[in-house]
Amino acid sequence: MGFLIFVLALVPTIGSNSIHLLKAESPGPNPGKIVPKIRETAKILYIIYLVLTIIQTILLILSGLSVYDSVIHALGTAGTGGFSNMNLSVGAFNNPAAEWIITIFMIIFGVNFSLYFQLIKGNIKGFFKNEELKYYLLIVLVSIVFIAINIIDFNNGNIGLSIRQSSFQVASIISTTGYATTDFNLWPSLSKTIIMILMIVGAMAGSTAGGIKTIRLVIMLKAVRRGIDKILHPKRIQSVKIDGKVVDEETISGVLLFIAAYSVIYLIALFIVSFDGFDLVTNITSVLTAISNVGPGLEMVGPMGNFSNFSKLSKIVLSFCMLAGRLEIYPMLIMFSKSIWKRTY
Protein backbone atom coordinates (compact mmCIF):
# COMPACT_ATOMS: atom_id res chain seq x y z
CA MET A 1 0.00 0.00 0.00
CA GLY A 2 2.99 2.32 0.21
CA PHE A 3 5.27 3.35 3.05
CA LEU A 4 3.74 6.81 3.52
CA ILE A 5 0.25 5.33 3.69
CA PHE A 6 1.59 3.00 6.39
CA VAL A 7 3.03 5.95 8.34
CA LEU A 8 -0.18 7.96 8.02
CA ALA A 9 -2.15 4.99 9.34
CA LEU A 10 0.01 4.53 12.44
CA VAL A 11 1.29 7.95 13.47
CA PRO A 12 -1.26 9.70 15.75
CA THR A 13 -0.58 13.17 14.35
CA ILE A 14 1.53 14.02 11.37
CA GLY A 15 0.70 17.65 10.77
CA SER A 16 -1.41 19.63 8.35
CA ASN A 17 0.70 18.66 5.34
CA SER A 18 -0.35 15.00 5.45
CA ILE A 19 -2.51 15.40 2.33
CA HIS A 20 0.62 16.38 0.40
CA LEU A 21 2.39 13.27 1.71
CA LEU A 22 -0.53 11.13 0.61
CA LYS A 23 -0.55 12.77 -2.81
CA ALA A 24 3.20 12.17 -3.15
CA GLU A 25 2.75 8.47 -2.43
CA SER A 26 -0.53 7.90 -4.26
CA PRO A 27 -0.06 6.66 -7.81
CA GLY A 28 -2.93 8.72 -9.18
CA PRO A 29 -3.24 12.30 -10.38
CA ASN A 30 -6.04 13.00 -7.90
CA PRO A 31 -5.92 10.76 -4.80
CA GLY A 32 -8.23 12.76 -2.55
CA LYS A 33 -9.61 11.71 0.83
CA ILE A 34 -12.37 9.19 1.30
CA VAL A 35 -13.05 10.48 4.83
CA PRO A 36 -12.28 13.93 6.34
CA LYS A 37 -9.15 12.81 8.23
CA ILE A 38 -6.15 11.59 6.25
CA ARG A 39 -5.14 9.17 9.00
CA GLU A 40 -8.59 7.57 8.91
CA THR A 41 -8.39 7.35 5.12
CA ALA A 42 -5.10 5.46 5.39
CA LYS A 43 -6.57 3.10 8.00
CA ILE A 44 -9.60 2.32 5.84
CA LEU A 45 -7.35 1.54 2.85
CA TYR A 46 -5.30 -0.84 4.97
CA ILE A 47 -8.38 -2.57 6.39
CA ILE A 48 -9.68 -3.17 2.85
CA TYR A 49 -6.23 -4.45 1.85
CA LEU A 50 -6.08 -6.89 4.80
CA VAL A 51 -9.64 -8.16 4.38
CA LEU A 52 -9.09 -8.92 0.69
CA THR A 53 -5.82 -10.69 1.52
CA ILE A 54 -7.49 -12.86 4.16
CA ILE A 55 -10.36 -13.75 1.81
CA GLN A 56 -7.91 -14.79 -0.90
CA THR A 57 -5.89 -16.87 1.57
CA ILE A 58 -9.00 -18.77 2.67
CA LEU A 59 -10.08 -19.40 -0.93
CA LEU A 60 -6.62 -20.69 -1.86
CA ILE A 61 -6.67 -23.08 1.10
CA LEU A 62 -10.08 -24.34 -0.03
CA SER A 63 -8.68 -24.84 -3.55
CA GLY A 64 -6.18 -27.36 -2.21
CA LEU A 65 -3.06 -25.31 -1.51
CA SER A 66 -1.32 -25.65 1.85
CA VAL A 67 -1.77 -22.88 4.42
CA TYR A 68 1.85 -21.79 3.90
CA ASP A 69 1.57 -21.66 0.10
CA SER A 70 -1.78 -19.88 0.36
CA VAL A 71 -0.43 -17.16 2.64
CA ILE A 72 2.70 -16.66 0.52
CA HIS A 73 0.77 -16.29 -2.73
CA ALA A 74 -2.03 -14.18 -1.22
CA LEU A 75 0.54 -11.72 0.11
CA GLY A 76 2.35 -11.79 -3.24
CA THR A 77 -0.93 -10.99 -4.99
CA ALA A 78 -2.06 -8.29 -2.56
CA GLY A 79 1.15 -6.29 -2.82
CA THR A 80 1.45 -7.14 -6.53
CA GLY A 81 4.97 -8.26 -5.67
CA GLY A 82 4.52 -11.68 -7.25
CA PHE A 83 6.81 -13.53 -4.85
CA SER A 84 6.46 -17.31 -5.03
CA ASN A 85 8.24 -19.99 -3.04
CA MET A 86 8.16 -22.20 -6.16
CA ASN A 87 10.73 -22.06 -8.98
CA LEU A 88 7.91 -22.47 -11.52
CA SER A 89 5.78 -19.83 -9.78
CA VAL A 90 2.03 -20.57 -9.62
CA GLY A 91 2.41 -23.02 -12.51
CA ALA A 92 4.14 -25.46 -10.13
CA PHE A 93 0.83 -26.27 -8.44
CA ASN A 94 -0.96 -27.31 -11.65
CA ASN A 95 -4.16 -26.23 -9.89
CA PRO A 96 -6.74 -24.53 -12.19
CA ALA A 97 -8.93 -23.46 -9.24
CA ALA A 98 -6.02 -21.72 -7.53
CA GLU A 99 -5.04 -20.09 -10.82
CA TRP A 100 -8.53 -18.62 -11.31
CA ILE A 101 -8.62 -17.37 -7.70
CA ILE A 102 -5.25 -15.65 -8.10
CA THR A 103 -6.31 -14.27 -11.50
CA ILE A 104 -9.43 -12.66 -10.06
CA PHE A 105 -7.58 -11.20 -7.08
CA MET A 106 -4.77 -9.82 -9.23
CA ILE A 107 -7.42 -7.89 -11.15
CA ILE A 108 -9.09 -6.86 -7.88
CA PHE A 109 -5.84 -5.54 -6.40
CA GLY A 110 -5.30 -3.55 -9.60
CA VAL A 111 -8.40 -1.45 -8.83
CA ASN A 112 -8.30 1.89 -6.99
CA PHE A 113 -8.91 1.03 -3.32
CA SER A 114 -11.01 4.13 -2.72
CA LEU A 115 -13.60 2.65 -5.11
CA TYR A 116 -14.02 -0.32 -2.78
CA PHE A 117 -14.88 2.10 0.01
CA GLN A 118 -17.63 3.51 -2.21
CA LEU A 119 -18.85 -0.03 -2.77
CA ILE A 120 -18.91 -0.70 0.98
CA LYS A 121 -20.98 2.46 1.49
CA GLY A 122 -23.48 1.15 -1.05
CA ASN A 123 -22.53 3.44 -3.92
CA ILE A 124 -22.63 0.61 -6.47
CA LYS A 125 -23.58 2.96 -9.30
CA GLY A 126 -20.63 5.24 -8.57
CA PHE A 127 -18.29 2.25 -8.52
CA PHE A 128 -19.24 0.95 -11.95
CA LYS A 129 -19.52 4.43 -13.50
CA ASN A 130 -15.88 5.21 -12.72
CA GLU A 131 -14.22 6.01 -16.04
CA GLU A 132 -10.78 4.64 -15.18
CA LEU A 133 -12.32 1.36 -14.00
CA LYS A 134 -14.15 1.00 -17.32
CA TYR A 135 -10.94 1.52 -19.31
CA TYR A 136 -9.00 -0.80 -17.01
CA LEU A 137 -11.50 -3.66 -17.35
CA LEU A 138 -11.82 -3.03 -21.10
CA ILE A 139 -8.05 -3.32 -21.55
CA VAL A 140 -8.04 -6.54 -19.50
CA LEU A 141 -10.93 -8.09 -21.44
CA VAL A 142 -9.64 -7.14 -24.90
CA SER A 143 -6.14 -8.38 -24.06
CA ILE A 144 -7.47 -11.71 -22.78
CA VAL A 145 -9.53 -12.26 -25.94
CA PHE A 146 -6.70 -11.40 -28.34
CA ILE A 147 -4.10 -13.51 -26.55
CA ALA A 148 -6.46 -16.46 -26.03
CA ILE A 149 -7.24 -16.57 -29.76
CA ASN A 150 -3.57 -16.11 -30.64
CA ILE A 151 -2.31 -19.02 -28.49
CA ILE A 152 -4.96 -21.64 -29.36
CA ASP A 153 -2.61 -23.28 -31.88
CA PHE A 154 0.22 -23.09 -29.35
CA ASN A 155 -1.99 -25.09 -26.96
CA ASN A 156 -2.95 -27.64 -29.64
CA GLY A 157 -6.47 -26.28 -30.02
CA ASN A 158 -7.29 -26.40 -26.29
CA ILE A 159 -9.61 -23.38 -25.95
CA GLY A 160 -10.17 -23.74 -22.19
CA LEU A 161 -6.45 -23.85 -21.45
CA SER A 162 -5.82 -20.88 -23.75
CA ILE A 163 -8.45 -18.78 -21.96
CA ARG A 164 -7.08 -19.76 -18.54
CA GLN A 165 -3.47 -19.00 -19.44
CA SER A 166 -4.39 -15.78 -21.21
CA SER A 167 -6.54 -14.56 -18.30
CA PHE A 168 -3.85 -15.35 -15.74
CA GLN A 169 -0.98 -13.72 -17.60
CA VAL A 170 -2.94 -10.62 -18.59
CA ALA A 171 -4.01 -10.13 -14.95
CA SER A 172 -0.46 -10.82 -13.78
CA ILE A 173 1.22 -8.37 -16.16
CA ILE A 174 -1.25 -5.46 -16.05
CA SER A 175 -1.37 -5.61 -12.24
CA THR A 176 2.46 -5.91 -12.34
CA THR A 177 2.28 -8.93 -10.03
CA GLY A 178 4.54 -11.05 -12.22
CA TYR A 179 3.26 -14.55 -11.45
CA ALA A 180 3.42 -17.11 -14.25
CA THR A 181 1.68 -20.39 -15.04
CA THR A 182 3.36 -20.93 -18.40
CA ASP A 183 6.43 -19.77 -20.28
CA PHE A 184 4.77 -16.96 -22.26
CA ASN A 185 8.20 -16.30 -23.74
CA LEU A 186 7.30 -19.08 -26.20
CA TRP A 187 4.01 -17.49 -27.26
CA PRO A 188 3.50 -15.91 -30.73
CA SER A 189 4.75 -12.36 -31.37
CA LEU A 190 1.28 -10.76 -31.10
CA SER A 191 0.77 -12.11 -27.58
CA LYS A 192 4.23 -10.98 -26.48
CA THR A 193 3.61 -7.53 -27.94
CA ILE A 194 0.39 -7.22 -25.93
CA ILE A 195 2.27 -8.29 -22.81
CA MET A 196 4.84 -5.54 -23.39
CA ILE A 197 2.07 -2.95 -23.79
CA LEU A 198 0.43 -4.12 -20.56
CA MET A 199 3.76 -3.69 -18.74
CA ILE A 200 3.71 -0.02 -19.69
CA VAL A 201 0.02 0.58 -18.93
CA GLY A 202 -0.18 -0.93 -15.45
CA ALA A 203 -3.41 -1.00 -13.47
CA MET A 204 -5.39 1.80 -11.81
CA ALA A 205 -4.21 4.75 -9.75
CA GLY A 206 -4.69 4.12 -6.05
CA SER A 207 -3.93 0.40 -6.40
CA THR A 208 -0.82 -1.52 -5.37
CA ALA A 209 0.30 -1.94 -9.00
CA GLY A 210 3.20 -0.35 -10.87
CA GLY A 211 3.35 0.99 -14.41
CA ILE A 212 2.27 4.39 -15.72
CA LYS A 213 -1.36 3.72 -14.64
CA THR A 214 -4.51 3.69 -16.74
CA ILE A 215 -5.77 7.12 -15.69
CA ARG A 216 -2.56 8.87 -16.73
CA LEU A 217 -2.72 7.34 -20.19
CA VAL A 218 -6.41 8.25 -20.52
CA ILE A 219 -5.68 11.86 -19.55
CA MET A 220 -2.72 11.97 -21.95
CA LEU A 221 -4.80 10.64 -24.86
CA LYS A 222 -7.60 13.11 -24.13
CA ALA A 223 -5.06 15.95 -23.93
CA VAL A 224 -3.60 14.90 -27.29
CA ARG A 225 -7.08 14.78 -28.81
CA ARG A 226 -7.79 18.26 -27.43
CA GLY A 227 -4.52 19.49 -28.96
CA ILE A 228 -5.49 18.12 -32.38
CA ASP A 229 -8.95 19.70 -32.09
CA LYS A 230 -7.34 23.06 -31.25
CA ILE A 231 -5.31 22.89 -34.45
CA LEU A 232 -8.44 22.13 -36.48
CA HIS A 233 -10.72 24.51 -34.57
CA PRO A 234 -8.56 27.29 -32.98
CA LYS A 235 -11.51 29.22 -31.57
CA ARG A 236 -13.18 26.24 -29.91
CA ILE A 237 -12.73 26.03 -26.14
CA GLN A 238 -12.32 22.45 -24.98
CA SER A 239 -11.46 20.86 -21.67
CA VAL A 240 -10.26 17.43 -20.61
CA LYS A 241 -12.89 15.64 -18.53
CA ILE A 242 -12.76 12.52 -16.37
CA ASP A 243 -15.98 11.19 -14.85
CA GLY A 244 -17.75 14.29 -16.14
CA LYS A 245 -15.43 16.63 -14.20
CA VAL A 246 -12.94 19.02 -15.77
CA VAL A 247 -9.31 18.05 -15.16
CA ASP A 248 -7.31 21.17 -14.24
CA GLU A 249 -4.28 22.18 -16.30
CA GLU A 250 -1.89 21.56 -13.39
CA THR A 251 -2.96 17.92 -13.24
CA ILE A 252 -2.65 17.51 -17.01
CA SER A 253 0.85 19.02 -16.92
CA GLY A 254 1.76 16.74 -14.02
CA VAL A 255 0.59 13.69 -15.94
CA LEU A 256 2.52 14.66 -19.07
CA LEU A 257 5.65 15.42 -17.04
CA PHE A 258 5.40 12.06 -15.28
CA ILE A 259 5.15 10.18 -18.57
CA ALA A 260 8.06 12.23 -19.95
CA ALA A 261 10.20 11.48 -16.88
CA TYR A 262 9.25 7.79 -17.07
CA SER A 263 10.27 7.72 -20.74
CA VAL A 264 13.58 9.54 -20.21
CA ILE A 265 14.63 7.25 -17.36
CA TYR A 266 13.62 4.25 -19.44
CA LEU A 267 15.67 5.35 -22.47
CA ILE A 268 18.77 6.20 -20.42
CA ALA A 269 18.57 2.85 -18.61
CA LEU A 270 18.05 1.02 -21.90
CA PHE A 271 21.14 2.71 -23.36
CA ILE A 272 23.31 1.65 -20.40
CA VAL A 273 21.96 -1.92 -20.25
CA SER A 274 22.58 -2.32 -23.99
CA PHE A 275 26.34 -2.31 -23.37
CA ASP A 276 25.98 -5.86 -21.96
CA GLY A 277 25.47 -7.06 -25.52
CA PHE A 278 22.24 -9.01 -25.08
CA ASP A 279 19.53 -9.16 -27.75
CA LEU A 280 17.22 -6.17 -28.28
CA VAL A 281 14.08 -7.78 -26.80
CA THR A 282 15.97 -8.79 -23.65
CA ASN A 283 17.29 -5.23 -23.23
CA ILE A 284 13.93 -3.57 -23.90
CA THR A 285 11.89 -5.80 -21.59
CA SER A 286 14.48 -6.01 -18.81
CA VAL A 287 14.30 -2.24 -18.31
CA LEU A 288 10.55 -2.15 -18.91
CA THR A 289 9.80 -4.88 -16.38
CA ALA A 290 12.10 -3.16 -13.86
CA ILE A 291 10.67 0.35 -14.09
CA SER A 292 7.10 -1.00 -14.09
CA ASN A 293 7.85 -3.47 -11.26
CA VAL A 294 6.46 -6.44 -13.19
CA GLY A 295 9.12 -9.10 -12.65
CA PRO A 296 9.52 -11.30 -15.73
CA GLY A 297 10.26 -9.87 -19.15
CA LEU A 298 10.91 -11.65 -22.43
CA GLU A 299 13.74 -13.70 -23.97
CA MET A 300 16.62 -14.03 -21.47
CA VAL A 301 14.58 -12.44 -18.65
CA GLY A 302 11.37 -14.35 -19.40
CA PRO A 303 9.42 -16.26 -16.74
CA MET A 304 11.92 -19.12 -16.89
CA GLY A 305 14.96 -16.80 -16.99
CA ASN A 306 16.60 -14.29 -14.65
CA PHE A 307 18.94 -11.30 -14.46
CA SER A 308 22.02 -13.13 -13.17
CA ASN A 309 24.03 -12.62 -16.38
CA PHE A 310 23.73 -8.84 -16.34
CA SER A 311 26.79 -6.77 -15.42
CA LYS A 312 27.11 -5.06 -12.04
CA LEU A 313 26.45 -1.68 -13.64
CA SER A 314 23.29 -2.94 -15.35
CA LYS A 315 22.05 -4.44 -12.07
CA ILE A 316 22.57 -1.09 -10.33
CA VAL A 317 20.71 0.70 -13.12
CA LEU A 318 17.85 -1.82 -13.06
CA SER A 319 17.68 -1.55 -9.25
CA PHE A 320 17.35 2.22 -9.61
CA CYS A 321 14.56 1.69 -12.16
CA MET A 322 12.71 -0.63 -9.80
CA LEU A 323 12.88 1.88 -6.96
CA ALA A 324 11.94 4.77 -9.25
CA GLY A 325 8.94 2.87 -10.59
CA ARG A 326 7.79 1.81 -7.13
CA LEU A 327 8.10 5.35 -5.74
CA GLU A 328 6.43 6.98 -8.76
CA ILE A 329 9.62 8.44 -10.28
CA TYR A 330 9.80 11.85 -8.57
CA PRO A 331 11.18 10.86 -5.13
CA MET A 332 14.18 9.24 -6.83
CA LEU A 333 14.75 12.25 -9.09
CA ILE A 334 14.59 14.63 -6.12
CA MET A 335 17.74 12.98 -4.76
CA PHE A 336 19.66 14.50 -7.66
CA SER A 337 18.40 18.02 -6.98
CA LYS A 338 21.09 20.37 -5.62
CA SER A 339 18.61 22.18 -3.40
CA ILE A 340 17.76 19.02 -1.46
CA TRP A 341 21.39 18.68 -0.32
CA LYS A 342 21.80 22.31 0.71
CA ARG A 343 21.67 22.85 4.44
CA THR A 344 19.04 25.36 5.45
CA TYR A 345 18.81 27.30 8.69
C-alpha positions in Angstrom: 0.0 0.0 0.0 3.0 2.3 0.2 5.3 3.4 3.1 3.7 6.8 3.5 0.2 5.3 3.7 1.6 3.0 6.4 3.0 5.9 8.3 -0.2 8.0 8.0 -2.2 5.0 9.3 0.0 4.5 12.4 1.3 8.0 13.5 -1.3 9.7 15.7 -0.6 13.2 14.4 1.5 14.0 11.4 0.7 17.7 10.8 -1.4 19.6 8.4 0.7 18.7 5.3 -0.3 15.0 5.4 -2.5 15.4 2.3 0.6 16.4 0.4 2.4 13.3 1.7 -0.5 11.1 0.6 -0.5 12.8 -2.8 3.2 12.2 -3.2 2.7 8.5 -2.4 -0.5 7.9 -4.3 -0.1 6.7 -7.8 -2.9 8.7 -9.2 -3.2 12.3 -10.4 -6.0 13.0 -7.9 -5.9 10.8 -4.8 -8.2 12.8 -2.6 -9.6 11.7 0.8 -12.4 9.2 1.3 -13.1 10.5 4.8 -12.3 13.9 6.3 -9.1 12.8 8.2 -6.1 11.6 6.2 -5.1 9.2 9.0 -8.6 7.6 8.9 -8.4 7.4 5.1 -5.1 5.5 5.4 -6.6 3.1 8.0 -9.6 2.3 5.8 -7.3 1.5 2.9 -5.3 -0.8 5.0 -8.4 -2.6 6.4 -9.7 -3.2 2.8 -6.2 -4.5 1.9 -6.1 -6.9 4.8 -9.6 -8.2 4.4 -9.1 -8.9 0.7 -5.8 -10.7 1.5 -7.5 -12.9 4.2 -10.4 -13.8 1.8 -7.9 -14.8 -0.9 -5.9 -16.9 1.6 -9.0 -18.8 2.7 -10.1 -19.4 -0.9 -6.6 -20.7 -1.9 -6.7 -23.1 1.1 -10.1 -24.3 0.0 -8.7 -24.8 -3.6 -6.2 -27.4 -2.2 -3.1 -25.3 -1.5 -1.3 -25.6 1.9 -1.8 -22.9 4.4 1.8 -21.8 3.9 1.6 -21.7 0.1 -1.8 -19.9 0.4 -0.4 -17.2 2.6 2.7 -16.7 0.5 0.8 -16.3 -2.7 -2.0 -14.2 -1.2 0.5 -11.7 0.1 2.4 -11.8 -3.2 -0.9 -11.0 -5.0 -2.1 -8.3 -2.6 1.1 -6.3 -2.8 1.4 -7.1 -6.5 5.0 -8.3 -5.7 4.5 -11.7 -7.2 6.8 -13.5 -4.9 6.5 -17.3 -5.0 8.2 -20.0 -3.0 8.2 -22.2 -6.2 10.7 -22.1 -9.0 7.9 -22.5 -11.5 5.8 -19.8 -9.8 2.0 -20.6 -9.6 2.4 -23.0 -12.5 4.1 -25.5 -10.1 0.8 -26.3 -8.4 -1.0 -27.3 -11.6 -4.2 -26.2 -9.9 -6.7 -24.5 -12.2 -8.9 -23.5 -9.2 -6.0 -21.7 -7.5 -5.0 -20.1 -10.8 -8.5 -18.6 -11.3 -8.6 -17.4 -7.7 -5.3 -15.6 -8.1 -6.3 -14.3 -11.5 -9.4 -12.7 -10.1 -7.6 -11.2 -7.1 -4.8 -9.8 -9.2 -7.4 -7.9 -11.1 -9.1 -6.9 -7.9 -5.8 -5.5 -6.4 -5.3 -3.5 -9.6 -8.4 -1.4 -8.8 -8.3 1.9 -7.0 -8.9 1.0 -3.3 -11.0 4.1 -2.7 -13.6 2.6 -5.1 -14.0 -0.3 -2.8 -14.9 2.1 0.0 -17.6 3.5 -2.2 -18.8 0.0 -2.8 -18.9 -0.7 1.0 -21.0 2.5 1.5 -23.5 1.2 -1.0 -22.5 3.4 -3.9 -22.6 0.6 -6.5 -23.6 3.0 -9.3 -20.6 5.2 -8.6 -18.3 2.3 -8.5 -19.2 1.0 -11.9 -19.5 4.4 -13.5 -15.9 5.2 -12.7 -14.2 6.0 -16.0 -10.8 4.6 -15.2 -12.3 1.4 -14.0 -14.2 1.0 -17.3 -10.9 1.5 -19.3 -9.0 -0.8 -17.0 -11.5 -3.7 -17.4 -11.8 -3.0 -21.1 -8.1 -3.3 -21.6 -8.0 -6.5 -19.5 -10.9 -8.1 -21.4 -9.6 -7.1 -24.9 -6.1 -8.4 -24.1 -7.5 -11.7 -22.8 -9.5 -12.3 -25.9 -6.7 -11.4 -28.3 -4.1 -13.5 -26.5 -6.5 -16.5 -26.0 -7.2 -16.6 -29.8 -3.6 -16.1 -30.6 -2.3 -19.0 -28.5 -5.0 -21.6 -29.4 -2.6 -23.3 -31.9 0.2 -23.1 -29.3 -2.0 -25.1 -27.0 -2.9 -27.6 -29.6 -6.5 -26.3 -30.0 -7.3 -26.4 -26.3 -9.6 -23.4 -25.9 -10.2 -23.7 -22.2 -6.4 -23.8 -21.4 -5.8 -20.9 -23.8 -8.5 -18.8 -22.0 -7.1 -19.8 -18.5 -3.5 -19.0 -19.4 -4.4 -15.8 -21.2 -6.5 -14.6 -18.3 -3.9 -15.3 -15.7 -1.0 -13.7 -17.6 -2.9 -10.6 -18.6 -4.0 -10.1 -15.0 -0.5 -10.8 -13.8 1.2 -8.4 -16.2 -1.3 -5.5 -16.1 -1.4 -5.6 -12.2 2.5 -5.9 -12.3 2.3 -8.9 -10.0 4.5 -11.0 -12.2 3.3 -14.5 -11.4 3.4 -17.1 -14.3 1.7 -20.4 -15.0 3.4 -20.9 -18.4 6.4 -19.8 -20.3 4.8 -17.0 -22.3 8.2 -16.3 -23.7 7.3 -19.1 -26.2 4.0 -17.5 -27.3 3.5 -15.9 -30.7 4.7 -12.4 -31.4 1.3 -10.8 -31.1 0.8 -12.1 -27.6 4.2 -11.0 -26.5 3.6 -7.5 -27.9 0.4 -7.2 -25.9 2.3 -8.3 -22.8 4.8 -5.5 -23.4 2.1 -2.9 -23.8 0.4 -4.1 -20.6 3.8 -3.7 -18.7 3.7 0.0 -19.7 0.0 0.6 -18.9 -0.2 -0.9 -15.5 -3.4 -1.0 -13.5 -5.4 1.8 -11.8 -4.2 4.7 -9.8 -4.7 4.1 -6.1 -3.9 0.4 -6.4 -0.8 -1.5 -5.4 0.3 -1.9 -9.0 3.2 -0.4 -10.9 3.4 1.0 -14.4 2.3 4.4 -15.7 -1.4 3.7 -14.6 -4.5 3.7 -16.7 -5.8 7.1 -15.7 -2.6 8.9 -16.7 -2.7 7.3 -20.2 -6.4 8.2 -20.5 -5.7 11.9 -19.6 -2.7 12.0 -21.9 -4.8 10.6 -24.9 -7.6 13.1 -24.1 -5.1 15.9 -23.9 -3.6 14.9 -27.3 -7.1 14.8 -28.8 -7.8 18.3 -27.4 -4.5 19.5 -29.0 -5.5 18.1 -32.4 -9.0 19.7 -32.1 -7.3 23.1 -31.2 -5.3 22.9 -34.4 -8.4 22.1 -36.5 -10.7 24.5 -34.6 -8.6 27.3 -33.0 -11.5 29.2 -31.6 -13.2 26.2 -29.9 -12.7 26.0 -26.1 -12.3 22.5 -25.0 -11.5 20.9 -21.7 -10.3 17.4 -20.6 -12.9 15.6 -18.5 -12.8 12.5 -16.4 -16.0 11.2 -14.9 -17.7 14.3 -16.1 -15.4 16.6 -14.2 -12.9 19.0 -15.8 -9.3 18.1 -15.2 -7.3 21.2 -14.2 -4.3 22.2 -16.3 -1.9 21.6 -13.4 -3.0 17.9 -13.2 -2.6 17.5 -17.0 0.9 19.0 -16.9 1.8 16.7 -14.0 0.6 13.7 -15.9 2.5 14.7 -19.1 5.7 15.4 -17.0 5.4 12.1 -15.3 5.1 10.2 -18.6 8.1 12.2 -20.0 10.2 11.5 -16.9 9.3 7.8 -17.1 10.3 7.7 -20.7 13.6 9.5 -20.2 14.6 7.2 -17.4 13.6 4.2 -19.4 15.7 5.4 -22.5 18.8 6.2 -20.4 18.6 2.8 -18.6 18.0 1.0 -21.9 21.1 2.7 -23.4 23.3 1.6 -20.4 22.0 -1.9 -20.2 22.6 -2.3 -24.0 26.3 -2.3 -23.4 26.0 -5.9 -22.0 25.5 -7.1 -25.5 22.2 -9.0 -25.1 19.5 -9.2 -27.8 17.2 -6.2 -28.3 14.1 -7.8 -26.8 16.0 -8.8 -23.6 17.3 -5.2 -23.2 13.9 -3.6 -23.9 11.9 -5.8 -21.6 14.5 -6.0 -18.8 14.3 -2.2 -18.3 10.6 -2.2 -18.9 9.8 -4.9 -16.4 12.1 -3.2 -13.9 10.7 0.4 -14.1 7.1 -1.0 -14.1 7.9 -3.5 -11.3 6.5 -6.4 -13.2 9.1 -9.1 -12.6 9.5 -11.3 -15.7 10.3 -9.9 -19.2 10.9 -11.7 -22.4 13.7 -13.7 -24.0 16.6 -14.0 -21.5 14.6 -12.4 -18.6 11.4 -14.4 -19.4 9.4 -16.3 -16.7 11.9 -19.1 -16.9 15.0 -16.8 -17.0 16.6 -14.3 -14.6 18.9 -11.3 -14.5 22.0 -13.1 -13.2 24.0 -12.6 -16.4 23.7 -8.8 -16.3 26.8 -6.8 -15.4 27.1 -5.1 -12.0 26.5 -1.7 -13.6 23.3 -2.9 -15.3 22.1 -4.4 -12.1 22.6 -1.1 -10.3 20.7 0.7 -13.1 17.8 -1.8 -13.1 17.7 -1.5 -9.3 17.3 2.2 -9.6 14.6 1.7 -12.2 12.7 -0.6 -9.8 12.9 1.9 -7.0 11.9 4.8 -9.2 8.9 2.9 -10.6 7.8 1.8 -7.1 8.1 5.3 -5.7 6.4 7.0 -8.8 9.6 8.4 -10.3 9.8 11.9 -8.6 11.2 10.9 -5.1 14.2 9.2 -6.8 14.8 12.3 -9.1 14.6 14.6 -6.1 17.7 13.0 -4.8 19.7 14.5 -7.7 18.4 18.0 -7.0 21.1 20.4 -5.6 18.6 22.2 -3.4 17.8 19.0 -1.5 21.4 18.7 -0.3 21.8 22.3 0.7 21.7 22.9 4.4 19.0 25.4 5.4 18.8 27.3 8.7 
